[in-house]
Amino acid sequence: MSGAPNLAQMRAELSPLPALLTAYARREAQPWHILSWTLDQRLAAVVRRGGEPTIAAIRLAWWDAVLVEGDQAKGRGEPLVEAWRATAPAGAAACAGLLIDGWRTLLGSEALTPDDLLHFGAKRGGGLFGLIADTAHSDILSQAGSIWALWDLAGHTGDPLLAEAAMAQARARPQARFPAGRGLKPLRLLYQLAHADVRAGRIPHGFEPRHYRALLWRSLLP
């Protein structure tokens, strides 16, 4: 993989949950999982940085131009971009576009509507799940990813009302029947963690010790 010297650094910079999940991926798929999660975290940092929404929108548009439109004049020397250009499979650009569009939903100062939350969940969650799964965007990935993305938003926002609203939208989504198989195990574990909280009405506070215990237990199942 081009950019492999940066892979260990990318993994070290991942949040605890994604870092753990990449270990459950097939060895040959781990670099791509790490790259996908790194992209999501970079986009999250753009949005969470705050400040003028127009500046954040410009930064997201830059990622759109590089990863979705394939603008070769941008991103030279950026490790994530170089690794993407060397390894991105067919269909990755479309999933990246969904992911970027999902994060774009959170820009602005106005309160998010239920439709905004549904859009965010479907685009960020469906985009990231599709990216990691290295497969065409599917209804199952969109459903599962949407529930996870809304759960994750609830667990990281500092706004209690937004957290409640995100969890309410997650509960309203149909339960995903996640396929079996080793290839999708990291995403299946992630969805199961999120869905357990959504079903019980528990708003998470980031990645808690109980999530770690549940992840270890579920990882032992086929």
N, C-alpha and C positions, 0 to 999 in steps of 0.2 A: 504494500500500500504506500503510495507516495505520501509524504508527510508523516510516515510512521514514527520518526523520532519525537513527534509532538503528541503521539497517542497517549503515552503515559501521563503527560502533563494535562491533557484534556480530561482523562479519567479522574485524575487527582482533584480537578476543579469541579467535578460533578457534585450535585447535592447528594446526601446519603442514600436516598431511595433509588434514584437512577443508577448510582454507582453499584449498589447491591444487585439490581436487576440485570445489569449487563453481565454479571457473573453467571447467570442462568441461561444466557444465550449460547448457542453453539459457538465453539472457538472461532471458526472462520467468520461468523457473523458479528462477533463482539466489536471489531473496529467500526463497523457501520452503525451499530447501536450507540456506541460512544459518540460518534460524530452527530447522529440525529439528536441525541439528548443535549449535546453541546450547543447545537443550533437553537434548540428550544430555549435553553437558558440564556443565550445571547439575546434573543428576541425579547425574552422576559425582562432582561436588564434594561433594554431600550425603553420599554413601557414603564417600568417601575422607577426609572431614574427621575421621573417627574419633570417639572419645568414646562416650557412652551410646547404644547401638543404638536405644533407645526414642525418643530425640530425633530421630535420623535417620529412623525410621519415621514419626514425626509430620510431618516435613518432606516426605517422599515422599507421605504421605496428603494434604497440602495441595495438591501438584501434581495428584494424582488428582482431588481435589474440583473444582479449577479447570478442568482440561483435559478430563477424562473425564466427570465428572458435570455440568459446566457451571454451577458455582456462581458466579453473577454478583456475589455480595456480596464475593467474595475477588478479590484481584489487581488492583484498580483502580489505575492509575498505574504498574504494573509493565510496562516496555516489551515484554518478551517476551510477556506475557499479552495486552496490548492488541493487539500485532501478530497473535497467534494468533487472537484473537476476530474480527479484521477479515479474515483471509485463509484460515483453516483450511478445507480442502475436506471434503466428505462422506467419512466413513470415518476422518478423522484422529484422532478421539477414541478409536476402538478401537485404533489403532496406538499412540497415546500410552499407553493402558492397558497394552498389552503391554510397551512400553519401561520404564515405571515398575515393572511387576511383575518384569522382568528384573533391574533394579538392586536391587530389594528382596531378591532372593535372596542378595546378598552381605552383608546385615546379620547381625550376630551374631558371636560369638567362636568358634563351633565350626568345625572343619575342613569344607570343602565336600566333599560326596560326589560320585561320578560323576553321579548323578541331578540334584544341584544344578547342576553345571556344564552339563549338557544343557539344563536348564530355563533357566538364565541365557542360554546361547547362543541358544536358540530364541526366547526372549521379547525380550531386548535386541536381538539381531541382526535377527530377523524384524520386530520392531516398528519399529526405526529404518529398515530397508530399505523396509518398506511405507510409512512416513511420507514418506520422501524420494521414493519412486517415485510417490507420490500415486495409489496403486492398492490394490485389495482385497488382503488378506493371501493370499499364494499359496504353494504348496509350494516353488517355485523361490526366491522371496525368502527364505523361512524357512530353506532349506538353505544358501544363500549367506550370508545374514546370520548364521546360527549359526556357521559356520566363521570368518567375520571376527571376530565378537564374542569367540570363544574365543582366537583368535590375538591380538587386541588386549589381552585380559586377560593373556595370557602375557607380552606385551611391556611391561606397565605394573605388574605386581605385583612387590613386592620379595621374594616368597617363591619360591625356586627349585622347591620341591616342587609348589606350586600351578601354576607356569608349566609344568612337565612334565606335570602332570595335565590342564591345559587343552589343551595341544597334543595329548596322546594322544586326548582326546575329539574334537578337531577332525579328527584323522586318521581317526577311526572314522566320521565323517559321510560320506554319499555325496557325490560331486562334483556340483556344480550345473552344469547346462547353461544358462548365462546367455544370455538372448535378445540378439540384435543390435539395433542401432538407437541413434540419437543420444540419445533420451530417457533411456535407462538407462546411458549411458556412464560417468558418475561412479561408480555402484555397481559396474559391471562392472570398471572399473579397480581399485577397492578390493578386490573379491573376488579378482581375479587376483593382486594383491600378496600377499594373505593366503594364498591357496592355494599359491602357489609356495614359501613358507616351510614351510607345513604338509607339503607333499609331500616337501620336502627334509629335514624334521626340524630346521629352524633356528629356534630361539627368538629372536624379535626383541628388540631393546633400544630400544623406542620407534620413532620414525621415523628410520631410518638413511639415510646418503647413498646406499647401494645401492638403497634403496626409491625415493628421488628419481630416480635414474637409470632404474630400471625403469619408473617411472610415466611419465617423459618418453618413453621408447621405446615403451611400449604405447599411449600417447596418439596416436601417429602412425598406428596401425593403425585400420582402419575399424571 
